[in-house]
Amino acid sequence: MRLLTRLPAVLCALYLLAGPVLAQEDEYLEPVVEEAAKINESAAQSQQKINRMTDQIDSKLQQFKVLNKEIDGLEVYNRQLRKQIANQEQEMADLNASIDEVSVIERQITPLMMRMIEGLAQFIELDMPFLPEERARRLADLQNLMDRADVAPSEKFRRVMEAYQVEMDYGRTIEAYSGLHTVDGQERDVDFLRIGRTALIYQTRDASKQGVWNKQTRQWEELPADYRTQVTKGLRMAKKQLAPDLLMMPVALTD
């Protein structure tokens, strides 16, 4: 019983002795705990910064990858453009060479066209005298065209060739047209019949007289009345009033 009575007293004494010690330890631990809390808070903030920096790095890395792909695409595009530019430069060089050649051809083709027009004028003068006004007007237009600076040489050449083509077509067509002609000393309305360049014949409107151009003598000669029906028939055929048929014409009078 005496031992049990003394035990609580000892415990009380130990508690009383430990109280100041624990209080002193609390004074030392509080700053440590506070500092640890600050460190933890700072670490949490640092971790947030690290997370933000990681997100930014990931974003920048993604942008870098995208830019790299764009750069690769641009390099391919630039290589293609360089090829196209090289081709265009070659085309420009070829075009400049062609322009130089055209200038040379221009200087050569103008005298050629002048000679062609002179030759055409001589040919018309020596040919049968059909459509004299129309042919003279076409020839005069060509001569005036050659003096114009606002017309390209290509257009001039086209017009000259077109005139030659018209003259060529006369040789393989049949044609009837009206005009004035001197018959027995009087100017009368007549119908002309051109059969290619084989025969050029006229007939008065009343079909009372008809004549033919003689290429050897270069004069008009009167045809006998026997040819009246054939000439009338030929005129109707040329005017598309009669189907094509055989004609008996004085071709022997031409060469």
C-alpha positions as CSV (number, residue, x, y, z in Angstrom):
1,M,0.0,0.0,0.0
2,R,2.8,2.4,0.8
3,L,4.4,1.7,-2.7
4,L,1.2,2.5,-4.5
5,T,0.8,5.7,-2.6
6,R,4.3,6.8,-3.5
7,L,3.9,6.1,-7.3
8,P,1.4,8.8,-8.2
9,A,3.5,11.2,-6.3
10,V,6.5,10.3,-8.5
11,L,4.5,10.6,-11.6
12,C,3.4,14.0,-10.6
13,A,6.9,15.0,-9.9
14,L,8.0,13.8,-13.3
15,Y,5.2,15.7,-15.0
16,L,6.1,18.8,-13.2
17,L,9.7,18.4,-14.2
18,A,8.9,17.6,-17.9
19,G,6.5,20.5,-18.3
20,P,9.2,23.2,-18.6
21,V,11.2,21.0,-20.9
22,L,8.2,20.4,-23.3
23,A,7.4,24.1,-23.3
24,Q,11.0,24.9,-24.2
25,E,10.9,22.3,-27.0
26,D,7.7,23.9,-28.3
27,E,9.4,27.2,-28.5
28,Y,12.2,25.6,-30.7
29,L,9.8,23.5,-32.8
30,E,7.3,26.3,-33.7
31,P,9.8,28.2,-35.9
32,V,10.9,24.9,-37.5
33,V,7.3,24.0,-38.2
34,E,6.5,27.4,-39.6
35,E,9.7,27.3,-41.8
36,A,8.7,23.9,-43.0
37,A,5.2,25.2,-43.8
38,K,6.8,28.1,-45.8
39,I,9.1,25.6,-47.5
40,N,6.2,23.4,-48.4
41,E,4.2,26.5,-49.7
42,S,7.2,27.6,-51.7
43,A,7.7,24.1,-53.1
44,A,4.0,24.1,-54.1
45,Q,4.4,27.4,-55.8
46,S,7.6,26.2,-57.5
47,Q,5.8,23.1,-58.6
48,Q,3.1,25.3,-60.2
49,K,5.7,27.3,-62.0
50,I,7.4,24.1,-63.2
51,N,4.0,22.9,-64.4
52,R,3.4,26.1,-66.2
53,M,6.8,26.1,-67.7
54,T,6.3,22.5,-68.7
55,D,3.1,23.4,-70.5
56,Q,4.8,26.3,-72.2
57,I,7.6,24.1,-73.3
58,D,5.2,21.5,-74.6
59,S,3.3,24.3,-76.5
60,K,6.6,25.7,-77.9
61,L,7.7,22.2,-78.9
62,Q,4.5,21.7,-80.7
63,Q,4.8,25.0,-82.5
64,F,8.4,24.1,-83.4
65,K,7.2,20.9,-84.9
66,V,4.5,22.7,-86.9
67,L,7.0,25.3,-88.1
68,N,9.4,22.6,-89.1
69,K,6.7,21.0,-91.2
70,E,5.9,24.4,-92.8
71,I,9.6,25.0,-93.5
72,D,9.9,21.6,-95.1
73,G,6.8,22.4,-97.3
74,L,8.2,25.8,-98.2
75,E,11.6,24.3,-99.2
76,V,9.8,21.9,-101.5
77,Y,7.7,24.8,-102.9
78,N,10.8,27.0,-103.3
79,R,12.5,24.2,-105.2
80,Q,9.5,24.0,-107.5
81,L,9.4,27.7,-107.9
82,R,13.2,27.8,-108.8
83,K,12.5,25.2,-111.5
84,Q,9.6,27.3,-112.9
85,I,11.7,30.5,-112.8
86,A,14.5,28.7,-114.6
87,N,12.0,27.5,-117.3
88,Q,10.6,31.0,-117.6
89,E,14.0,32.5,-117.9
90,Q,14.7,30.0,-120.7
91,E,11.4,30.9,-122.3
92,M,12.3,34.5,-122.1
93,A,15.7,33.9,-123.7
94,D,14.0,31.9,-126.5
95,L,11.4,34.6,-126.9
96,N,14.0,37.3,-127.2
97,A,15.8,35.2,-129.8
98,S,12.6,34.8,-131.6
99,I,11.9,38.5,-131.5
100,D,15.4,39.1,-133.0
101,E,14.6,36.6,-135.7
102,V,11.2,38.2,-136.3
103,S,12.9,41.6,-136.7
104,V,15.2,40.1,-139.4
105,I,12.2,38.4,-141.1
106,E,10.3,41.7,-140.9
107,R,13.0,43.4,-142.8
108,Q,13.1,40.7,-145.4
109,I,9.3,40.1,-145.8
110,T,8.4,43.8,-146.5
111,P,10.3,43.9,-149.8
112,L,8.9,40.5,-150.6
113,M,5.3,41.8,-150.1
114,M,6.1,44.8,-152.3
115,R,7.3,42.5,-155.1
116,M,4.2,40.3,-154.6
117,I,1.9,43.3,-155.0
118,E,3.8,44.5,-158.1
119,G,3.6,41.0,-159.5
120,L,-0.2,40.9,-158.8
121,A,-0.7,44.3,-160.5
122,Q,1.2,43.1,-163.6
123,F,-0.9,39.8,-163.6
124,I,-4.2,41.7,-163.4
125,E,-3.1,44.1,-166.2
126,L,-2.3,41.1,-168.5
127,D,-5.3,39.1,-167.5
128,M,-8.8,39.2,-169.0
129,P,-10.6,42.4,-168.1
130,F,-13.3,41.1,-165.7
131,L,-14.4,42.9,-162.6
132,P,-11.9,45.7,-163.3
133,E,-13.1,48.1,-160.6
134,E,-13.2,45.5,-157.9
135,R,-9.7,44.2,-158.7
136,A,-8.3,47.7,-159.0
137,R,-9.7,48.6,-155.7
138,R,-8.3,45.5,-154.0
139,L,-4.9,46.3,-155.5
140,A,-5.1,49.9,-154.3
141,D,-6.0,48.9,-150.8
142,L,-3.0,46.6,-150.6
143,Q,-0.7,49.4,-151.8
144,N,-2.1,51.8,-149.2
145,L,-1.9,49.1,-146.5
146,M,1.8,48.8,-147.0
147,D,2.3,52.5,-146.1
148,R,0.4,52.2,-142.8
149,A,2.5,51.9,-139.6
150,D,-0.4,50.8,-137.4
151,V,-0.8,47.5,-139.2
152,A,1.4,44.6,-138.2
153,P,3.5,42.9,-141.0
154,S,1.7,39.7,-140.3
155,E,-1.7,41.3,-141.1
156,K,-0.2,42.9,-144.2
157,F,1.1,39.5,-145.4
158,R,-2.2,37.9,-144.7
159,R,-4.0,40.5,-146.8
160,V,-1.6,40.0,-149.7
161,M,-2.0,36.2,-149.6
162,E,-5.8,36.7,-149.4
163,A,-5.7,38.8,-152.6
164,Y,-3.6,36.1,-154.3
165,Q,-6.2,33.5,-153.1
166,V,-9.0,35.5,-154.6
167,E,-7.2,35.7,-158.0
168,M,-6.6,31.9,-157.8
169,D,-10.3,31.3,-157.2
170,Y,-11.3,33.2,-160.3
171,G,-9.6,30.5,-162.4
172,R,-11.9,27.7,-161.2
173,T,-15.3,29.4,-160.8
174,I,-18.1,30.6,-163.1
175,E,-19.5,34.0,-162.5
176,A,-22.1,36.4,-163.9
177,Y,-22.2,40.1,-163.2
178,S,-23.7,43.3,-164.7
179,G,-21.8,46.3,-166.0
180,L,-21.4,48.8,-168.7
181,H,-19.8,48.0,-172.1
182,T,-19.4,49.8,-175.4
183,V,-21.3,48.1,-178.1
184,D,-21.3,49.5,-181.6
185,G,-20.0,52.8,-180.3
186,Q,-22.6,53.1,-177.6
187,E,-22.3,52.4,-173.8
188,R,-24.9,49.8,-172.9
189,D,-25.9,47.7,-169.9
190,V,-24.7,44.1,-170.4
191,D,-24.3,40.9,-168.5
192,F,-20.8,39.5,-168.3
193,L,-20.2,35.7,-168.1
194,R,-16.8,34.6,-166.8
195,I,-16.0,30.9,-167.1
196,G,-12.8,30.5,-165.1
197,R,-10.1,32.2,-167.1
198,T,-11.1,30.3,-170.2
199,A,-13.7,32.7,-171.5
200,L,-15.1,36.1,-170.8
201,I,-18.3,36.9,-172.7
202,Y,-20.8,39.7,-172.6
203,Q,-24.5,39.8,-173.7
204,T,-26.8,42.8,-174.0
205,R,-29.9,42.8,-171.8
206,D,-32.1,42.1,-174.8
207,A,-29.8,39.3,-175.9
208,S,-29.5,40.9,-179.3
209,K,-25.7,41.0,-179.2
210,Q,-22.9,39.1,-177.6
211,G,-19.1,39.2,-177.7
212,V,-16.0,37.5,-176.4
213,W,-12.6,38.7,-175.2
214,N,-9.8,37.6,-177.4
215,K,-6.7,37.1,-175.3
216,Q,-4.3,37.1,-178.3
217,T,-5.4,40.4,-179.7
218,R,-6.6,41.7,-176.3
219,Q,-9.8,43.0,-177.9
220,W,-13.5,42.3,-177.8
221,E,-14.9,40.5,-180.7
222,E,-18.6,40.1,-181.6
223,L,-20.0,36.6,-181.5
224,P,-22.5,35.3,-184.1
225,A,-26.1,35.0,-183.1
226,D,-25.6,31.2,-183.0
227,Y,-24.1,31.6,-179.6
228,R,-27.0,33.5,-178.1
229,T,-28.7,30.5,-176.6
230,Q,-25.5,29.1,-175.1
231,V,-24.5,32.5,-173.6
232,T,-28.0,32.9,-172.1
233,K,-27.8,29.4,-170.7
234,G,-24.4,30.1,-169.2
235,L,-25.6,33.3,-167.6
236,R,-28.5,31.4,-166.0
237,M,-26.2,28.7,-164.8
238,A,-23.8,31.3,-163.2
239,K,-26.7,33.0,-161.5
240,K,-27.8,29.6,-160.0
241,Q,-31.0,29.8,-162.1
242,L,-30.2,26.6,-164.0
243,A,-28.5,23.4,-163.1
244,P,-24.9,23.0,-164.4
245,D,-24.8,21.6,-167.9
246,L,-22.5,21.4,-171.0
247,L,-21.9,24.7,-172.7
248,M,-20.7,25.3,-176.3
249,M,-18.5,28.4,-176.1
250,P,-15.9,29.9,-178.4
251,V,-12.9,28.9,-176.4
252,A,-10.9,28.6,-179.6
253,L,-10.7,32.3,-179.7
254,T,-8.6,32.4,-176.5
255,D,-5.2,30.7,-175.7
